[in-house]
Amino acid sequence: MKRDQPGPGQESVWDYPRPPALELSSELVVVTFGGQIVAETSRSWRVLETSHPPTYYLPRSAFAEDSLRPAGGGSSYCEWKGLASYLDVVGGDRIAQRQAWWYPRPAEQYAELEDHIALYPGAMDLCTVDGEQVTPQPGSFYGGWVTSRVVGPFKGTPGTTFW
């Protein structure tokens, strides 16, 4: 694996720590799904983990009314953040099943994520950060948001399973 060299104003995901760091962001994040803006905020948390592009956690209050609903069953566990529950995202007449998640009772180190929602950008019509269109992190399991601000290589591409 050859690390990409960051340019001016860029971050390398290989400089992110493990366990992940939390960074408060004032970037304008807009999520469109089903032809509607389902979330918009300029106050989110970036979760920064080695080899992953940032995952944005938006406050529940940033989501349009009725745009989130509990997903039927199932959960996952993060060794750092704790037990995650899944949500469906609803926009217009479309439903993205289990495409958002949150930590109802996050681990103490990640308490700021309480009542914040992350989602898979690839399942949405459009996600932007300060007007820039986000590219989803490769791989179906990961929820990172790739922008010109970050360089990789990123976990999720073929051959990266055991990074």
C-alpha positions as CSV (number, residue, x, y, z in Angstrom):
1,M,0.0,0.0,0.0
2,K,1.4,3.4,-1.0
3,R,0.1,6.4,0.9
4,D,-1.1,9.3,-1.2
5,Q,0.7,12.5,-0.4
6,P,-1.7,15.3,0.8
7,G,-1.5,18.6,-1.0
8,P,-2.2,22.1,0.5
9,G,-5.4,22.1,2.5
10,Q,-5.7,18.3,2.4
11,E,-5.7,15.6,5.1
12,S,-4.3,12.1,4.8
13,V,-6.6,9.4,6.3
14,W,-3.4,7.7,7.4
15,D,-2.8,10.6,9.8
16,Y,-6.2,9.9,11.5
17,P,-5.9,8.0,14.8
18,R,-7.1,4.7,16.1
19,P,-9.3,4.7,18.1
20,P,-11.1,7.3,16.0
21,A,-11.1,11.0,16.9
22,L,-14.1,13.3,16.9
23,E,-13.9,16.7,15.3
24,L,-16.7,19.3,15.5
25,S,-17.4,20.6,12.0
26,S,-19.0,23.9,10.8
27,E,-19.0,22.8,7.2
28,L,-22.4,23.0,5.5
29,V,-23.7,19.4,5.1
30,V,-26.8,18.9,2.8
31,V,-28.4,15.5,2.1
32,T,-30.9,15.1,-0.7
33,F,-33.0,11.9,-1.1
34,G,-36.2,11.3,-3.1
35,G,-35.9,14.8,-4.6
36,Q,-36.0,16.5,-1.2
37,I,-33.5,17.9,1.2
38,V,-33.8,15.4,4.1
39,A,-31.0,17.0,6.2
40,E,-29.1,20.2,6.4
41,T,-26.7,21.5,9.1
42,S,-23.6,23.5,9.7
43,R,-22.9,21.7,13.0
44,S,-21.9,18.0,12.7
45,W,-19.3,15.7,14.0
46,R,-16.6,14.1,11.8
47,V,-15.4,10.7,13.0
48,L,-11.8,10.3,11.8
49,E,-10.3,6.8,11.8
50,T,-7.1,5.5,10.3
51,S,-7.6,4.5,6.6
52,H,-11.2,5.8,6.4
53,P,-12.5,9.0,5.0
54,P,-14.5,11.0,7.6
55,T,-18.0,9.8,8.6
56,Y,-20.3,12.7,9.3
57,Y,-22.8,12.5,12.2
58,L,-25.6,15.0,11.9
59,P,-27.8,16.1,14.8
60,R,-31.2,14.5,14.7
61,S,-32.6,18.1,14.6
62,A,-31.0,18.6,11.2
63,F,-33.3,16.0,9.6
64,A,-36.6,17.0,8.0
65,E,-39.7,15.8,9.9
66,D,-40.6,12.2,9.1
67,S,-37.4,11.6,7.1
68,L,-36.1,9.0,9.6
69,R,-37.9,6.0,11.0
70,P,-36.7,3.0,12.9
71,A,-35.5,0.1,10.7
72,G,-36.9,-3.3,11.4
73,G,-34.6,-5.2,13.8
74,G,-30.9,-5.7,13.8
75,S,-27.9,-3.8,15.1
76,S,-24.2,-3.7,14.8
77,Y,-21.4,-3.2,17.3
78,C,-18.4,-0.9,17.1
79,E,-15.5,-1.7,19.5
80,W,-15.2,2.0,20.3
81,K,-18.6,3.6,19.9
82,G,-20.8,0.8,21.1
83,L,-24.1,-0.7,19.9
84,A,-25.6,1.0,16.8
85,S,-29.2,1.0,15.8
86,Y,-30.4,1.4,12.2
87,L,-32.8,3.8,10.6
88,D,-34.6,4.0,7.3
89,V,-34.3,7.3,5.4
90,V,-37.5,8.6,3.8
91,G,-37.6,11.2,1.0
92,G,-40.5,11.9,-1.3
93,D,-41.9,8.5,-2.2
94,R,-38.6,6.7,-1.7
95,I,-37.3,4.7,1.3
96,A,-33.6,3.8,1.8
97,Q,-33.9,0.9,4.2
98,R,-31.3,0.6,7.0
99,Q,-29.1,3.3,5.4
100,A,-28.6,5.4,8.5
101,W,-27.4,4.5,12.0
102,W,-26.9,6.0,15.4
103,Y,-25.7,5.1,18.9
104,P,-28.5,5.4,21.4
105,R,-26.0,5.1,24.3
106,P,-22.5,5.7,22.8
107,A,-19.4,4.8,24.8
108,E,-18.2,7.6,27.1
109,Q,-15.4,8.7,24.8
110,Y,-18.0,9.3,22.1
111,A,-20.8,10.7,24.2
112,E,-21.0,13.7,21.8
113,L,-22.5,11.4,19.2
114,E,-25.6,10.8,21.2
115,D,-28.7,11.9,19.2
116,H,-26.6,12.2,16.0
117,I,-27.2,10.2,12.8
118,A,-24.7,8.9,10.2
119,L,-25.8,7.7,6.8
120,Y,-24.4,6.0,3.8
121,P,-23.9,8.7,1.2
122,G,-24.1,6.2,-1.7
123,A,-27.7,5.4,-0.8
124,M,-28.8,9.1,-1.1
125,D,-29.4,11.1,-4.2
126,L,-26.8,13.7,-3.2
127,C,-24.6,14.6,-0.2
128,T,-22.6,17.8,-0.2
129,V,-20.1,19.3,2.1
130,D,-19.6,23.0,1.7
131,G,-21.1,22.6,-1.8
132,E,-18.8,19.8,-2.9
133,Q,-20.5,16.5,-4.0
134,V,-19.4,13.6,-1.8
135,T,-18.2,10.3,-3.2
136,P,-19.1,7.3,-1.0
137,Q,-16.3,5.3,0.6
138,P,-15.7,2.2,-1.4
139,G,-17.2,-1.0,0.0
140,S,-20.8,-1.7,1.1
141,F,-20.0,-1.7,4.9
142,Y,-18.3,1.7,5.3
143,G,-20.0,5.0,5.6
144,G,-17.2,7.4,4.9
145,W,-17.6,10.6,2.9
146,V,-14.8,11.3,0.3
147,T,-14.2,14.9,-0.7
148,S,-11.2,16.7,-2.2
149,R,-10.2,17.5,1.4
150,V,-9.0,13.9,2.1
151,V,-6.5,11.6,0.4
152,G,-6.1,7.8,0.8
153,P,-5.9,5.1,-0.2
154,F,-9.1,4.3,1.6
155,K,-10.1,1.1,3.2
156,G,-12.9,-0.6,1.3
157,T,-11.3,-1.1,-2.1
158,P,-10.5,-4.7,-3.2
159,G,-7.6,-6.1,-1.2
160,T,-8.0,-3.8,1.9
161,T,-10.1,-6.2,4.1
162,F,-7.2,-6.8,6.5
163,W,-5.8,-3.3,6.7
